[in-house]
Amino acid sequence: MSNNTIIRAEKLNKAFGSVRPARDVTVHIAERSVIGLIGTNGAGKTTFVNMLTGYIKPDSGRIHFRDRDITGQEPRKITRLGMARSFQIPQLFTSLTARENIEIALSVAGLPLDQADAGLARLGVLEFAEMNVGLLPEGVRKLLDIALAMVGKPEVLLLDEPTSGVASEEKFDVMDRVLHAAREMGVTVLFVEHDMDIVRRYSDRVLAFYDGAILADGEPETVLADAKVREFIIGEEVAHHA
């Protein structure tokens, strides 16, 4: 795997007072893979994503993006290098149209504004180009937010709960569109997700976080069947069906 590794995170540690959301986290990510990150709230998965993308600096450890050490670099620089992200709550200008939002993203990235329609079409939301973002369904807002993250054609895309707040009948459509676009562009995807149906269906590999460490790492069916994962991460769901 080493010859196609795109991200190497080595022994990452982070503490906020007595809370340690990262304890010697080591992960190697293969390019073009789709990685699901699972764990209860506070387990460390979002801290991991924030460290990769520069929003949090690790206390110790190193992060390499291809052969470049990006540890502690600013988010904007990491984005320019080819690692983009979306957020659990879409970061959009709700008083503007979908096209105006993507034009802003293109302008920030130093790209021609005439790429706006292609960016919207990539995620299947071109039909909403002239609509005010504040009036769009949550699933469309999620797709628009991800479309903005993809304008610079990144090599790695990190998604924070891409289906949260999305109606159950829309969630698979949202992921289908995102991963279709990612595969067409050869993008590596890491996504944080609480919905195990989504994790099982779309992940090549699952990283299960618990108490700041990786509890399990492997193929979806193997990780989701792991006794400790079922006890500590899927425990409530297991109890409900008991």
Contacts in CASP RR format, 6 or more apart in sequence:
PFRMAT RR
TARGET T0000
AUTHOR 0000-0000-0000
METHOD contacts of the structure
MODEL  1
MSNNTIIRAEKLNKAFGSVRPARDVTVHIAERSVIGLIGTNGAGKTTFVN
MLTGYIKPDSGRIHFRDRDITGQEPRKITRLGMARSFQIPQLFTSLTARE
NIEIALSVAGLPLDQADAGLARLGVLEFAEMNVGLLPEGVRKLLDIALAM
VGKPEVLLLDEPTSGVASEEKFDVMDRVLHAAREMGVTVLFVEHDMDIVR
RYSDRVLAFYDGAILADGEPETVLADAKVREFIIGEEVAHHA
1 28 0 8 1.000
1 30 0 8 1.000
2 28 0 8 1.000
4 30 0 8 1.000
4 31 0 8 1.000
4 32 0 8 1.000
5 28 0 8 1.000
5 29 0 8 1.000
5 30 0 8 1.000
5 31 0 8 1.000
6 29 0 8 1.000
6 30 0 8 1.000
6 31 0 8 1.000
6 65 0 8 1.000
6 66 0 8 1.000
6 155 0 8 1.000
6 156 0 8 1.000
6 188 0 8 1.000
7 27 0 8 1.000
7 28 0 8 1.000
7 29 0 8 1.000
7 52 0 8 1.000
7 63 0 8 1.000
7 64 0 8 1.000
7 65 0 8 1.000
7 156 0 8 1.000
7 188 0 8 1.000
8 27 0 8 1.000
8 28 0 8 1.000
8 29 0 8 1.000
8 62 0 8 1.000
8 63 0 8 1.000
8 64 0 8 1.000
9 25 0 8 1.000
9 26 0 8 1.000
9 27 0 8 1.000
9 28 0 8 1.000
9 29 0 8 1.000
9 48 0 8 1.000
9 51 0 8 1.000
9 52 0 8 1.000
9 62 0 8 1.000
9 63 0 8 1.000
9 64 0 8 1.000
10 26 0 8 1.000
10 61 0 8 1.000
10 62 0 8 1.000
10 63 0 8 1.000
10 64 0 8 1.000
11 24 0 8 1.000
11 25 0 8 1.000
11 26 0 8 1.000
11 60 0 8 1.000
11 61 0 8 1.000
11 62 0 8 1.000
12 22 0 8 1.000
12 24 0 8 1.000
12 25 0 8 1.000
12 26 0 8 1.000
12 48 0 8 1.000
12 51 0 8 1.000
12 58 0 8 1.000
12 60 0 8 1.000
12 61 0 8 1.000
12 63 0 8 1.000
13 20 0 8 1.000
13 22 0 8 1.000
13 23 0 8 1.000
13 24 0 8 1.000
13 25 0 8 1.000
13 58 0 8 1.000
13 59 0 8 1.000
13 60 0 8 1.000
13 61 0 8 1.000
14 20 0 8 1.000
14 21 0 8 1.000
14 22 0 8 1.000
14 47 0 8 1.000
14 51 0 8 1.000
14 56 0 8 1.000
14 58 0 8 1.000
14 59 0 8 1.000
15 21 0 8 1.000
15 59 0 8 1.000
20 212 0 8 1.000
21 42 0 8 1.000
21 43 0 8 1.000
21 44 0 8 1.000
21 47 0 8 1.000
21 212 0 8 1.000
22 44 0 8 1.000
22 47 0 8 1.000
22 48 0 8 1.000
22 51 0 8 1.000
22 58 0 8 1.000
22 212 0 8 1.000
23 211 0 8 1.000
23 212 0 8 1.000
23 213 0 8 1.000
24 213 0 8 1.000
25 48 0 8 1.000
25 212 0 8 1.000
25 213 0 8 1.000
25 214 0 8 1.000
26 214 0 8 1.000
27 48 0 8 1.000
27 207 0 8 1.000
27 214 0 8 1.000
27 217 0 8 1.000
29 35 0 8 1.000
29 156 0 8 1.000
29 188 0 8 1.000
29 190 0 8 1.000
30 188 0 8 1.000
31 155 0 8 1.000
31 186 0 8 1.000
31 188 0 8 1.000
32 183 0 8 1.000
32 186 0 8 1.000
32 187 0 8 1.000
32 188 0 8 1.000
33 188 0 8 1.000
33 189 0 8 1.000
33 204 0 8 1.000
33 205 0 8 1.000
34 179 0 8 1.000
34 182 0 8 1.000
34 188 0 8 1.000
34 189 0 8 1.000
34 191 0 8 1.000
34 202 0 8 1.000
34 203 0 8 1.000
34 204 0 8 1.000
34 205 0 8 1.000
35 188 0 8 1.000
35 189 0 8 1.000
35 190 0 8 1.000
35 191 0 8 1.000
35 203 0 8 1.000
35 204 0 8 1.000
35 205 0 8 1.000
35 206 0 8 1.000
35 207 0 8 1.000
36 190 0 8 1.000
36 191 0 8 1.000
36 192 0 8 1.000
36 193 0 8 1.000
36 199 0 8 1.000
36 202 0 8 1.000
36 203 0 8 1.000
36 205 0 8 1.000
36 206 0 8 1.000
36 207 0 8 1.000
37 45 0 8 1.000
37 48 0 8 1.000
37 49 0 8 1.000
37 190 0 8 1.000
37 191 0 8 1.000
37 192 0 8 1.000
37 193 0 8 1.000
37 206 0 8 1.000
37 207 0 8 1.000
37 209 0 8 1.000
38 45 0 8 1.000
38 192 0 8 1.000
38 193 0 8 1.000
38 194 0 8 1.000
38 196 0 8 1.000
38 199 0 8 1.000
38 206 0 8 1.000
38 207 0 8 1.000
38 208 0 8 1.000
38 209 0 8 1.000
38 223 0 8 1.000
38 229 0 8 1.000
38 233 0 8 1.000
39 45 0 8 1.000
39 194 0 8 1.000
39 208 0 8 1.000
39 209 0 8 1.000
39 210 0 8 1.000
39 233 0 8 1.000
40 210 0 8 1.000
40 232 0 8 1.000
40 233 0 8 1.000
42 212 0 8 1.000
43 209 0 8 1.000
43 210 0 8 1.000
43 211 0 8 1.000
43 212 0 8 1.000
43 233 0 8 1.000
44 209 0 8 1.000
44 212 0 8 1.000
45 192 0 8 1.000
45 207 0 8 1.000
45 209 0 8 1.000
46 160 0 8 1.000
46 192 0 8 1.000
47 56 0 8 1.000
47 212 0 8 1.000
48 209 0 8 1.000
49 85 0 8 1.000
49 158 0 8 1.000
49 160 0 8 1.000
49 190 0 8 1.000
49 192 0 8 1.000
50 56 0 8 1.000
51 57 0 8 1.000
51 58 0 8 1.000
51 63 0 8 1.000
52 63 0 8 1.000
52 78 0 8 1.000
52 83 0 8 1.000
52 158 0 8 1.000
52 190 0 8 1.000
53 75 0 8 1.000
53 78 0 8 1.000
53 79 0 8 1.000
53 83 0 8 1.000
53 85 0 8 1.000
53 158 0 8 1.000
54 70 0 8 1.000
54 72 0 8 1.000
54 73 0 8 1.000
54 74 0 8 1.000
54 75 0 8 1.000
54 78 0 8 1.000
55 75 0 8 1.000
57 71 0 8 1.000
57 72 0 8 1.000
58 71 0 8 1.000
58 72 0 8 1.000
61 71 0 8 1.000
62 69 0 8 1.000
62 71 0 8 1.000
63 69 0 8 1.000
63 70 0 8 1.000
63 71 0 8 1.000
63 72 0 8 1.000
64 70 0 8 1.000
65 78 0 8 1.000
65 81 0 8 1.000
65 82 0 8 1.000
65 83 0 8 1.000
65 156 0 8 1.000
68 81 0 8 1.000
70 77 0 8 1.000
70 78 0 8 1.000
70 81 0 8 1.000
70 83 0 8 1.000
79 85 0 8 1.000
79 154 0 8 1.000
82 152 0 8 1.000
82 154 0 8 1.000
82 155 0 8 1.000
82 156 0 8 1.000
83 154 0 8 1.000
83 155 0 8 1.000
83 156 0 8 1.000
83 158 0 8 1.000
84 149 0 8 1.000
84 150 0 8 1.000
84 152 0 8 1.000
84 154 0 8 1.000
84 156 0 8 1.000
84 157 0 8 1.000
84 158 0 8 1.000
85 149 0 8 1.000
85 157 0 8 1.000
85 158 0 8 1.000
85 159 0 8 1.000
85 160 0 8 1.000
86 142 0 8 1.000
86 145 0 8 1.000
86 146 0 8 1.000
86 148 0 8 1.000
86 149 0 8 1.000
86 157 0 8 1.000
86 158 0 8 1.000
86 159 0 8 1.000
86 160 0 8 1.000
86 162 0 8 1.000
87 145 0 8 1.000
87 160 0 8 1.000
88 160 0 8 1.000
88 161 0 8 1.000
88 164 0 8 1.000
88 192 0 8 1.000
90 141 0 8 1.000
90 142 0 8 1.000
90 144 0 8 1.000
90 145 0 8 1.000
91 145 0 8 1.000
91 148 0 8 1.000
92 101 0 8 1.000
92 133 0 8 1.000
92 134 0 8 1.000
92 141 0 8 1.000
92 144 0 8 1.000
92 145 0 8 1.000
92 148 0 8 1.000
93 100 0 8 1.000
93 101 0 8 1.000
93 104 0 8 1.000
93 133 0 8 1.000
94 132 0 8 1.000
94 133 0 8 1.000
94 134 0 8 1.000
95 132 0 8 1.000
95 133 0 8 1.000
95 134 0 8 1.000
96 104 0 8 1.000
96 132 0 8 1.000
96 133 0 8 1.000
97 129 0 8 1.000
97 130 0 8 1.000
97 131 0 8 1.000
97 132 0 8 1.000
97 133 0 8 1.000
98 120 0 8 1.000
98 125 0 8 1.000
98 128 0 8 1.000
98 129 0 8 1.000
98 130 0 8 1.000
98 131 0 8 1.000
98 133 0 8 1.000
98 136 0 8 1.000
98 140 0 8 1.000
98 144 0 8 1.000
99 116 0 8 1.000
99 117 0 8 1.000
99 120 0 8 1.000
99 129 0 8 1.000
99 130 0 8 1.000
101 133 0 8 1.000
101 144 0 8 1.000
101 148 0 8 1.000
102 116 0 8 1.000
102 119 0 8 1.000
102 120 0 8 1.000
102 144 0 8 1.000
102 147 0 8 1.000
102 148 0 8 1.000
102 151 0 8 1.000
103 113 0 8 1.000
103 116 0 8 1.000
105 148 0 8 1.000
105 151 0 8 1.000
106 112 0 8 1.000
106 113 0 8 1.000
106 115 0 8 1.000
106 116 0 8 1.000
106 151 0 8 1.000
107 113 0 8 1.000
109 151 0 8 1.000
109 152 0 8 1.000
111 151 0 8 1.000
111 152 0 8 1.000
115 151 0 8 1.000
116 129 0 8 1.000
117 126 0 8 1.000
117 129 0 8 1.000
119 147 0 8 1.000
119 150 0 8 1.000
119 151 0 8 1.000
120 126 0 8 1.000
120 128 0 8 1.000
120 129 0 8 1.000
120 144 0 8 1.000
120 147 0 8 1.000
122 147 0 8 1.000
122 150 0 8 1.000
122 181 0 8 1.000
123 143 0 8 1.000
123 144 0 8 1.000
123 146 0 8 1.000
123 147 0 8 1.000
123 150 0 8 1.000
123 177 0 8 1.000
123 178 0 8 1.000
123 181 0 8 1.000
124 143 0 8 1.000
124 177 0 8 1.000
125 140 0 8 1.000
125 143 0 8 1.000
125 144 0 8 1.000
125 147 0 8 1.000
128 136 0 8 1.000
128 140 0 8 1.000
128 144 0 8 1.000
133 141 0 8 1.000
133 144 0 8 1.000
134 141 0 8 1.000
136 144 0 8 1.000
137 167 0 8 1.000
137 170 0 8 1.000
138 165 0 8 1.000
138 166 0 8 1.000
138 167 0 8 1.000
138 170 0 8 1.000
139 165 0 8 1.000
139 166 0 8 1.000
139 167 0 8 1.000
139 170 0 8 1.000
139 174 0 8 1.000
142 162 0 8 1.000
142 163 0 8 1.000
142 166 0 8 1.000
142 174 0 8 1.000
143 174 0 8 1.000
143 177 0 8 1.000
143 178 0 8 1.000
146 157 0 8 1.000
146 159 0 8 1.000
146 162 0 8 1.000
146 178 0 8 1.000
149 157 0 8 1.000
150 157 0 8 1.000
150 181 0 8 1.000
150 185 0 8 1.000
150 187 0 8 1.000
153 185 0 8 1.000
154 187 0 8 1.000
155 186 0 8 1.000
155 187 0 8 1.000
155 188 0 8 1.000
156 187 0 8 1.000
156 188 0 8 1.000
156 189 0 8 1.000
156 190 0 8 1.000
157 182 0 8 1.000
157 187 0 8 1.000
157 188 0 8 1.000
157 189 0 8 1.000
157 190 0 8 1.000
158 189 0 8 1.000
158 190 0 8 1.000
158 191 0 8 1.000
159 178 0 8 1.000
159 189 0 8 1.000
159 190 0 8 1.000
159 191 0 8 1.000
159 192 0 8 1.000
160 191 0 8 1.000
160 192 0 8 1.000
161 191 0 8 1.000
161 192 0 8 1.000
161 193 0 8 1.000
161 194 0 8 1.000
162 174 0 8 1.000
162 175 0 8 1.000
162 178 0 8 1.000
162 191 0 8 1.000
162 193 0 8 1.000
163 171 0 8 1.000
163 174 0 8 1.000
163 175 0 8 1.000
163 193 0 8 1.000
163 195 0 8 1.000
163 198 0 8 1.000
164 194 0 8 1.000
166 174 0 8 1.000
171 195 0 8 1.000
171 198 0 8 1.000
172 198 0 8 1.000
172 201 0 8 1.000
175 198 0 8 1.000
175 201 0 8 1.000
175 202 0 8 1.000
178 189 0 8 1.000
179 189 0 8 1.000
179 202 0 8 1.000
181 187 0 8 1.000
182 189 0 8 1.000
191 202 0 8 1.000
193 199 0 8 1.000
196 224 0 8 1.000
196 234 0 8 1.000
196 237 0 8 1.000
199 206 0 8 1.000
199 220 0 8 1.000
199 224 0 8 1.000
200 220 0 8 1.000
200 221 0 8 1.000
200 224 0 8 1.000
203 220 0 8 1.000
204 219 0 8 1.000
205 217 0 8 1.000
205 218 0 8 1.000
205 219 0 8 1.000
205 220 0 8 1.000
206 216 0 8 1.000
206 217 0 8 1.000
206 218 0 8 1.000
206 219 0 8 1.000
206 220 0 8 1.000
206 223 0 8 1.000
206 224 0 8 1.000
207 214 0 8 1.000
207 216 0 8 1.000
207 217 0 8 1.000
207 218 0 8 1.000
207 223 0 8 1.000
208 214 0 8 1.000
208 215 0 8 1.000
208 216 0 8 1.000
208 217 0 8 1.000
208 223 0 8 1.000
208 226 0 8 1.000
208 229 0 8 1.000
208 233 0 8 1.000
209 215 0 8 1.000
210 228 0 8 1.000
210 232 0 8 1.000
210 233 0 8 1.000
215 226 0 8 1.000
215 228 0 8 1.000
215 229 0 8 1.000
215 232 0 8 1.000
215 233 0 8 1.000
216 222 0 8 1.000
216 223 0 8 1.000
216 226 0 8 1.000
216 228 0 8 1.000
216 229 0 8 1.000
217 223 0 8 1.000
223 229 0 8 1.000
224 230 0 8 1.000
224 234 0 8 1.000
230 238 0 8 1.000
231 238 0 8 1.000
END
